[in-house]
């Protein structure tokens, strides 16, 4: 290659965003390290992926043979072994490439592939292709994540060998600093969960990139400049502690013979040879990534002690196994009514917007940005007692004991809370678990309605009004139901949404059923936008409380998105214990302060 061409390529490479750092380094390969000389070029090799057929796919940036020429951020290239078991010269794969940044992610099976495109020629996102020849692929469709947006120009991801888990790095909603690592789970053919940030144990204010998850799903390898080395990006690993995908051991660096004075861009273990690893590094290049093969580093995993299986009341005190409370089923903990407050919050909204730019990046992400999360399966009911979002105003056992008899009736009419005018409404009958057992629609004025079997409460709803859930026995004493207009600034405490203690896991089927009611509200009011605000009491670490409150609001948002509500219609705030509505000095006050509120924005 001509010296001028090489110099031009080097200058171009150094000026672009996807290449984050580089250094020149004289080659000094240790024993057992092998450079893929026929694959590596004077340009930038990234993200090697191996098929079960021992084919090598990778992304090459700034190569003049790319679809977009020497200014192309990355095309998919291909190499295979010859008869002497040596990798041959790589060739571009035009059928998987565009004029933008294209990244090969993995194989759902031998004949399909996932490829990321940055939005040029193909829509921004991850796409599935089907193999029609050795290097020929046919486009099929784009994967549906409910919501997927990369706010930066760098992106990396790998498909786990199971085909069910995608680990990816990007700058998106809820990112702590620059690029963070997210996880997404396959829901059905072509449909995946909203990407979920794996948390602050791994993600830092800096960059976490090129994640690789081990076959057993327990160890995550990644490249980062955010864990204290001060020498550019190195390869780290962290061990998963539990099933939440948010708790990990403190990241540790791989040994110095892997982490060089160059920049280590990625690390993954050969799926066809578990003793071999592929390392992408700049240690022997002019700032470009080169691919090396070497022996995998054997790491020593930590012993993870099982979490204590303790049971707690909402007040956070241990419960005796013989106490009546410990016998309560989680799906029957909270049968209280919704509480609506019509006090406008325009001032709070304005303050939020004015303060957003002055916050540190990580705090701003926790308070004002969205954090994707793994969706909750509706049929999955957590074990143990739930933590209440607010205190229930009725006694559960008394309510169940007074369940109305079949064939009894109730009278009901709905009025506008501000004007007392009659409004059209719908009545939804629900059992003790929150399941619908009947619906009456198209009502206006006073109506006498027959109760449905096992109905213990009813939800009164109307377009452009906040829904109200009332116990049947209470409704008999007040025929008139006052509904609050869903005007800007109006808030609703999501009283029936419960979480497991100290987590963002929705506790029971009743919580999910209640969120279904919010989904219905959003579908019946397609122009409305809302903000979900998470709140805690003031007990414990303030920063952790803020993070927990944000994660709880995010869990509700993710469920709503997974059930058809557009991601952009739901904003989040994590307030921690900064806005109490009751005295934190009492048990009841702390329970009231642990809540999630829905605020109408538009």
C-alpha positions in Angstrom: 0.0 0.0 0.0 1.3 3.5 -0.8 2.6 5.5 2.1 0.2 8.4 1.3 -2.8 6.1 1.3 -1.7 4.6 4.6 -1.2 8.0 6.2 -4.5 9.2 4.9 -6.2 6.2 6.4 -4.5 6.7 9.7 -5.6 10.3 9.9 -9.1 9.4 9.0 -9.2 6.7 11.6 -8.0 8.9 14.4 -10.7 11.5 13.6 -13.7 9.3 13.9 -15.9 8.4 16.8 -15.9 4.6 16.7 -12.2 4.4 17.3 -11.8 5.7 20.8 -8.1 5.4 21.6 -5.0 4.0 20.1 -1.3 3.6 20.5 1.6 2.2 18.4 3.4 -0.7 19.9 6.3 -2.9 18.6 5.2 -6.5 18.2 6.2 -8.7 21.1 4.2 -11.9 21.1 4.5 -14.2 24.0 4.4 -18.0 23.8 1.0 -19.3 22.6 -0.1 -16.1 20.9 -0.9 -16.2 17.2 -1.8 -13.2 15.0 -4.3 -13.8 12.3 -1.9 -12.3 9.7 -4.1 -13.1 6.6 -7.2 -11.6 8.3 -5.6 -8.5 9.8 -5.1 -5.5 7.4 -3.7 -2.0 7.8 -7.2 -1.0 8.6 -9.4 -1.6 11.7 -10.6 -5.2 12.5 -13.3 -5.4 15.2 -15.8 -7.8 16.7 -14.7 -11.3 15.5 -17.5 -13.9 15.6 -17.1 -17.6 14.9 -19.7 -19.9 13.4 -20.1 -23.6 14.2 -18.5 -24.3 10.8 -15.4 -22.4 12.0 -16.1 -19.4 9.8 -14.8 -16.1 11.0 -17.0 -13.0 10.6 -15.8 -9.6 11.6 -16.3 -5.8 11.0 -13.6 -3.9 9.1 -13.6 -0.1 9.3 -12.2 2.5 6.8 -11.2 -0.1 4.2 -11.4 1.2 0.6 -13.2 -2.0 -0.4 -16.1 -1.3 2.0 -19.5 -0.4 0.6 -19.0 3.2 1.6 -15.3 3.2 0.7 -12.6 4.4 3.1 -15.0 6.6 5.1 -17.2 3.6 5.9 -17.3 3.0 9.7 -17.5 -0.8 9.2 -18.6 -3.5 6.8 -19.0 -7.2 7.5 -16.1 -9.3 6.3 -15.6 -13.1 6.1 -12.7 -15.6 6.4 -12.4 -19.4 6.6 -9.6 -21.9 7.1 -7.7 -23.5 4.3 -6.6 -27.1 4.0 -3.6 -26.4 6.3 -5.9 -25.1 9.0 -4.7 -21.5 8.4 -7.1 -18.5 8.2 -7.4 -17.2 4.7 -7.5 -13.5 3.6 -10.8 -11.9 4.6 -13.3 -10.7 2.0 -16.2 -8.2 2.3 -19.7 -9.6 2.5 -21.8 -7.1 0.5 -25.1 -8.7 1.3 -24.7 -8.0 5.0 -23.2 -4.5 4.6 -24.4 -0.9 4.1 -22.6 2.4 3.7 -22.9 2.9 7.4 -21.6 1.0 10.5 -22.4 -2.7 10.2 -21.6 -5.2 13.0 -22.0 -9.0 12.9 -23.5 -10.1 16.2 -24.1 -13.9 16.1 -25.9 -16.9 14.8 -29.4 -17.9 16.1 -28.7 -21.1 14.1 -26.3 -22.2 11.3 -28.4 -20.6 8.6 -29.4 -17.3 10.2 -27.4 -14.3 11.4 -27.9 -11.1 13.4 -26.4 -7.9 12.1 -26.5 -4.3 13.6 -27.0 -1.4 11.2 -26.6 2.2 12.2 -29.4 3.5 10.1 -27.9 4.1 6.6 -29.9 2.1 3.9 -31.3 -0.2 6.6 -33.2 1.0 9.7 -31.3 1.6 12.8 -31.3 -1.6 14.9 -30.5 -5.3 14.8 -31.7 -7.3 11.8 -32.0 -11.0 10.9 -30.6 -12.5 7.7 -30.9 -16.0 6.2 -28.0 -17.7 4.5 -28.5 -18.5 0.8 -24.8 -19.4 0.0 -21.4 -19.4 1.5 -21.2 -15.6 1.6 -24.7 -14.8 0.3 -27.4 -13.7 2.7 -31.1 -12.7 2.3 -32.6 -10.0 4.4 -35.6 -11.2 6.6 -36.7 -8.6 9.2 -35.7 -6.2 12.0 -35.8 -7.5 15.6 -38.5 -5.8 17.8 -37.2 -4.7 21.2 -40.3 -2.6 22.2 -37.8 0.3 22.4 -34.3 0.4 21.0 -32.2 3.5 20.5 -28.4 4.0 20.4 -27.6 7.7 21.1 -23.9 7.3 20.2 -21.9 6.1 17.2 -20.4 3.1 18.8 -22.2 -0.2 19.4 -21.1 -3.7 20.2 -23.1 -6.8 21.0 -23.0 -10.6 21.1 -25.6 -13.3 20.9 -25.3 -15.9 23.6 -24.9 -19.5 22.2 -28.3 -20.3 23.6 -29.8 -17.8 21.1 -32.0 -16.5 23.9 -29.8 -13.7 25.4 -28.3 -10.6 23.7 -25.6 -8.7 25.6 -24.9 -5.3 24.1 -23.1 -2.0 24.8 -24.4 1.4 23.8 -25.2 4.8 25.0 -29.0 4.9 25.6 -31.6 5.7 28.1 -30.4 5.3 31.7 -26.7 5.1 30.7 -24.5 6.1 33.7 -21.8 7.8 31.6 -20.7 6.8 28.1 -21.4 3.3 26.8 -23.0 0.9 29.3 -23.7 -2.8 29.0 -27.4 -4.0 28.6 -29.1 -7.3 28.4 -32.2 -8.4 26.4 -34.1 -11.7 26.4 -35.9 -13.4 23.5 -39.6 -13.4 24.0 -40.8 -15.0 20.7 -39.7 -15.2 17.1 -38.4 -11.7 16.2 -39.5 -10.1 19.5 -37.1 -9.3 22.4 -37.4 -7.5 25.8 -36.5 -3.9 26.2 -32.7 -3.7 26.8 -32.0 -3.6 30.5 -29.0 -1.8 32.1 -27.1 -4.5 34.1 -26.3 -2.0 36.9 -23.5 0.0 38.6 -21.5 -3.1 39.7 -20.2 -3.4 36.1 -21.1 -0.1 34.4 -19.2 3.1 35.3 -19.0 6.7 34.3 -16.7 5.7 31.5 -17.0 3.1 28.7 -18.0 -0.6 29.1 -17.9 -2.2 25.7 -17.7 -5.4 23.6 -19.4 -7.7 26.2 -19.1 -11.5 26.0 -21.1 -13.8 28.2 -19.8 -17.3 29.0 -21.7 -20.4 28.0 -22.9 -21.0 31.5 -24.2 -17.4 31.7 -22.2 -16.8 34.8 -19.1 -14.8 33.7 -19.2 -11.5 31.7 -16.0 -10.3 29.9 -15.9 -6.8 28.6 -13.5 -3.9 27.7 -13.5 -0.8 29.9 -11.5 2.3 30.7 -13.7 3.0 33.8 -12.3 0.8 36.6 -9.2 2.6 37.7 -6.3 1.6 35.4 -5.9 4.9 33.7 -4.2 3.2 30.8 -7.0 3.1 28.2 -9.3 0.2 27.8 -8.5 -3.2 29.3 -10.3 -6.6 29.5 -12.2 -7.2 32.7 -14.5 -10.0 33.9 -17.3 -10.1 36.5 -19.4 -12.9 37.9 -23.2 -12.9 38.1 -24.4 -13.1 41.6 -28.1 -13.8 41.2 -30.9 -14.0 38.6 -31.6 -10.3 38.6 -28.8 -9.6 36.0 -28.1 -6.4 38.1 -25.8 -7.9 40.8 -22.2 -8.8 39.9 -18.9 -9.2 41.6 -16.4 -6.4 41.5 -14.8 -6.4 38.0 -11.3 -7.9 37.8 -8.7 -7.4 35.1 -7.4 -10.3 33.1 -3.6 -10.8 33.4 -1.0 -8.5 31.9 -0.1 -10.9 29.1 -3.6 -10.2 27.8 -3.9 -6.5 28.8 -1.0 -4.9 27.1 0.2 -1.3 26.8 -2.1 -1.0 23.8 -5.9 -0.8 23.9 -7.7 -4.1 24.4 -10.9 -3.8 22.4 -12.5 -7.2 22.9 -12.1 -10.7 24.3 -14.2 -13.9 23.6 -13.7 -17.6 24.0 -13.8 -19.8 20.9 -17.1 -21.8 20.9 -15.4 -24.6 19.0 -12.3 -24.8 21.2 -12.9 -23.8 24.9 -9.2 -23.5 25.5 -8.7 -20.7 22.9 -9.6 -17.0 23.2 -9.6 -14.3 20.6 -8.3 -10.9 21.6 -8.7 -7.7 19.6 -6.0 -5.2 20.5 -4.1 -2.2 19.2 -0.8 -3.3 20.7 0.8 -4.1 17.3 -1.0 -1.6 15.0 -1.2 2.1 14.2 -4.3 2.5 16.4 -6.3 -0.1 14.5 -7.7 -3.2 16.0 -5.9 -6.5 15.1 -7.2 -10.0 16.0 -5.0 -12.4 18.0 -5.5 -16.0 19.0 -4.2 -17.1 22.4 -4.8 -19.6 25.2 -7.8 -18.7 27.3 -7.0 -17.4 30.7 -8.2 -19.7 33.5 -10.0 -17.6 36.1 -10.9 -18.5 39.6 -14.6 -17.9 40.3 -15.7 -16.6 43.7 -18.1 -18.6 45.9 -21.4 -16.9 45.9 -23.3 -17.3 49.1 -27.0 -17.9 48.6 -29.2 -14.9 49.6 -30.9 -15.3 53.0 -34.4 -16.5 52.5 -36.0 -14.1 55.0 -39.6 -12.9 55.0 -40.4 -9.3 55.7 -43.5 -7.2 56.3 -43.9 -3.9 54.4 -42.5 -2.2 57.5 -39.2 -4.1 57.0 -39.4 -6.0 60.3 -38.8 -9.8 60.4 -42.0 -11.9 60.6 -42.5 -14.9 62.9 -43.5 -18.0 60.9 -46.4 -18.4 63.3 -47.8 -14.9 63.0 -51.0 -14.3 61.0 -49.2 -11.9 58.6 -46.7 -14.6 57.6 -49.5 -16.8 56.3 -50.9 -14.2 53.9 -50.5 -14.9 50.2 -48.5 -12.2 48.3 -51.3 -11.9 45.8 -53.7 -10.8 48.6 -51.6 -8.3 50.5 -53.1 -5.0 49.3 -56.7 -4.6 48.4 -56.8 -0.8 49.1 -58.2 1.9 46.9 -56.3 4.2 44.6 -55.6 7.7 45.9 -55.7 10.6 43.4 -54.3 14.1 44.0 -55.2 16.8 41.6 -52.6 19.3 42.8 -50.8 20.6 39.8 -47.1 19.9 39.5 -46.0 22.3 36.8 -43.5 23.9 39.1 -41.9 20.6 39.9 -41.7 19.8 36.2 -40.1 23.1 35.4 -37.6 22.6 38.3 -36.7 19.2 37.0 -36.1 20.5 33.5 -34.0 23.5 34.7 -31.8 21.3 37.0 -31.2 18.5 34.4 -28.2 20.0 32.8 -26.4 20.9 36.0 -26.4 17.3 37.4 -23.5 14.9 37.2 -24.0 12.4 34.3 -24.7 9.4 36.5 -27.2 11.2 38.8 -28.9 12.8 35.8 -29.3 9.3 34.2 -30.8 7.9 37.4 -33.2 10.8 37.9 -34.3 11.9 34.5 -33.6 9.2 32.0 -35.2 5.9 31.2 -33.6 2.6 32.3 -34.7 -0.4 30.3 -35.4 -3.5 32.2 -36.3 -7.2 31.8 -40.1 -7.6 31.6 -42.0 -9.4 34.3 -43.8 -12.5 33.4 -47.5 -12.1 34.4 -47.9 -15.6 35.6 -44.8 -15.5 37.8 -45.7 -14.8 41.5 -42.8 -14.1 43.8 -42.3 -16.0 47.0 -42.3 -14.2 50.3 -44.2 -11.2 51.5 -44.4 -8.1 49.4 -43.4 -4.6 50.4 -46.3 -2.2 50.1 -46.0 0.9 47.9 -48.3 2.7 50.4 -50.2 1.5 53.5 -53.6 -0.2 52.8 -56.6 1.7 54.3 -58.6 -1.5 54.8 -58.0 -4.8 56.5 -57.5 -7.6 54.0 -59.1 -10.4 56.0 -62.1 -8.2 56.9 -62.6 -7.3 53.2 -62.5 -11.0 52.1 -64.8 -12.0 54.9 -67.3 -9.5 53.7 -67.2 -10.5 50.0 -70.7 -9.7 48.6 -73.0 -12.6 47.8 -73.8 -13.5 44.2 -76.9 -11.8 42.7 -76.6 -8.8 45.0 -76.5 -5.4 43.3 -74.7 -2.0 43.6 -75.7 1.5 42.6 -73.1 3.7 41.0 -72.8 6.9 39.0 -69.7 8.9 38.0 -69.1 12.7 38.3 -66.4 15.0 37.3 -64.6 15.9 40.6 -64.1 19.5 39.6 -67.5 20.4 38.1 -69.8 17.6 39.6 -71.1 17.0 36.1 -72.2 13.5 35.1 -69.7 11.8 32.8 -69.8 8.5 30.8 -68.1 5.7 32.6 -67.2 2.0 32.6 -67.3 -0.4 35.6 -64.8 -3.3 35.8 -65.5 -6.0 38.4 -62.4 -7.6 40.0 -61.8 -10.5 42.4 -59.4 -10.5 45.4 -56.4 -11.1 43.1 -57.3 -8.2 40.8 -58.5 -10.4 37.9 -61.4 -9.1 35.8 -64.6 -11.0 36.4 -67.0 -8.7 34.4 -67.3 -5.3 32.7 -70.2 -2.9 32.2 -69.6 -0.2 29.5 -71.4 2.7 28.0 -72.9 4.0 31.3 -73.9 7.5 32.3 -76.0 8.6 35.2 -77.1 6.4 38.1 -77.1 2.7 37.4 -78.0 -0.4 39.5 -75.6 -3.2 38.4 -75.6 -6.9 39.3 -72.4 -8.0 41.0 -70.3 -10.6 39.3 -69.3 -13.8 41.1 -66.3 -13.3 43.4 -66.2 -9.6 42.7 -64.7 -7.8 45.7 -63.8 -4.4 44.2 -64.7 -2.4 41.1 -62.7 0.0 38.9 -64.6 3.1 37.6 -62.9 4.6 34.5 -63.7 7.2 31.9 -61.8 8.7 29.0 -59.6 11.6 30.0 -60.1 10.8 33.7 -57.9 8.9 36.2 -59.4 5.5 37.1 -60.6 4.8 40.6 -60.7 1.4 42.3 -63.1 1.0 45.2 -64.1 -2.0 47.5 -67.6 -3.1 46.8 -68.6 -2.8 50.4 -67.4 0.9 50.4 -69.2 1.6 47.2 -72.5 0.6 48.8 -72.1 3.5 51.2 -71.3 6.0 48.5 -73.1 5.7 45.2 -71.4 8.7 43.7 -67.8 8.2 42.4 -65.8 11.4 41.8 -63.3 11.0 39.0 -60.3 13.3 38.7 -59.7 14.8 35.2 -56.4 13.6 33.7 -55.1 17.2 33.3 -51.4 18.1 33.1 -49.8 17.9 36.5 -52.4 15.6 38.1 -50.9 12.6 40.0 -52.1 9.2 41.0 -50.5 7.0 43.7 -50.2 3.5 42.3 -51.4 2.0 45.6 -51.9 -1.6 44.5 -48.5 -2.0 42.9 -46.3 -4.0 45.3 -42.6 -4.8 45.1 -40.5 -7.5 46.8 -38.6 -6.0 49.7 -35.5 -4.1 48.6 -35.9 -5.0 44.9 -37.6 -3.7 41.8 -39.3 -7.1 41.3 -43.1 -6.7 41.0 -44.5 -8.9 43.8 -47.7 -10.5 42.7 -50.4 -10.9 40.1 -52.5 -8.2 41.6 -49.7 -5.7 40.9 -49.6 -6.8 37.3 -53.3 -6.6 36.9 -53.3 -3.1 38.3 -50.7 -2.0 35.8 -52.9 -3.6 33.1 -55.4 -0.9 34.2 -52.8 1.8 33.5 -52.2 0.2 30.1 -55.9 0.4 29.4 -55.9 4.1 30.5 -53.0 4.9 28.1 -54.7 3.1 25.2 -58.0 4.9 25.9 -56.1 8.2 26.0 -53.5 7.9 23.1 -52.5 11.5 23.3 -51.5 11.4 27.0 -47.9 11.3 28.2 -47.0 10.4 31.8 -44.1 10.3 34.2 -43.6 7.5 36.7 -42.0 8.8 39.9 -40.4 6.3 42.3 -40.2 7.2 46.0 -38.8 5.5 49.1 -38.6 6.2 52.8 -35.4 7.8 54.2 -34.0 4.7 55.8 -30.6 3.5 54.5 -28.2 4.9 51.9 -29.7 7.9 50.0 -28.0 7.1 46.7 -29.1 3.4 46.8 -32.7 4.6 47.7 -32.7 6.9 44.6 -31.4 4.1 42.4 -34.1 1.6 43.8 -36.9 4.2 43.3 -35.8 4.7 39.7 -35.6 0.9 39.0 -39.1 0.4 40.4 -40.6 3.1 38.2 -38.6 1.5 35.3 -40.1 -1.9 36.0 -43.6 -0.5 35.7 -42.7 1.3 32.5 -41.1 -1.8 30.9 -44.2 -3.8 31.6 -46.4 -1.2 30.0 -44.1 -0.9 27.0 -44.2 -4.7 26.6 -48.0 -4.5 26.6 -48.3 -2.0 23.8 -47.6 1.5 25.1 -45.0 3.5 23.2 -41.8 3.9 25.1 -41.6 7.7 24.4 -45.0 8.3 26.2 -43.5 7.3 29.6 -40.8 9.3 31.4 -39.2 8.3 34.6 -37.9 10.0 37.8 -36.2 8.3 40.7 -36.8 10.5 43.8 -35.5 8.3 46.6 -36.6 9.7 49.9 -36.5 13.3 48.9 -40.3 13.9 48.7 -42.0 12.2 51.7 -45.8 12.5 52.0 -45.8 11.3 55.6 -43.6 11.2 58.7 -40.7 8.9 58.3 -40.5 8.6 62.1 -43.4 6.0 62.2 -43.9 2.7 60.5 -47.1 3.8 58.8 -45.4 7.0 57.6 -42.6 5.1 56.0 -45.0 2.7 54.3 -46.9 5.7 52.8 -43.6 7.2 51.6 -42.7 4.0 49.7 -44.7 4.5 46.6 -44.8 5.1 42.8 -46.8 8.0 41.4 -48.1 8.5 37.9 -48.0 12.2 36.8 -49.8 13.4 33.7 -47.4 15.4 31.5 -49.6 16.2 28.5 
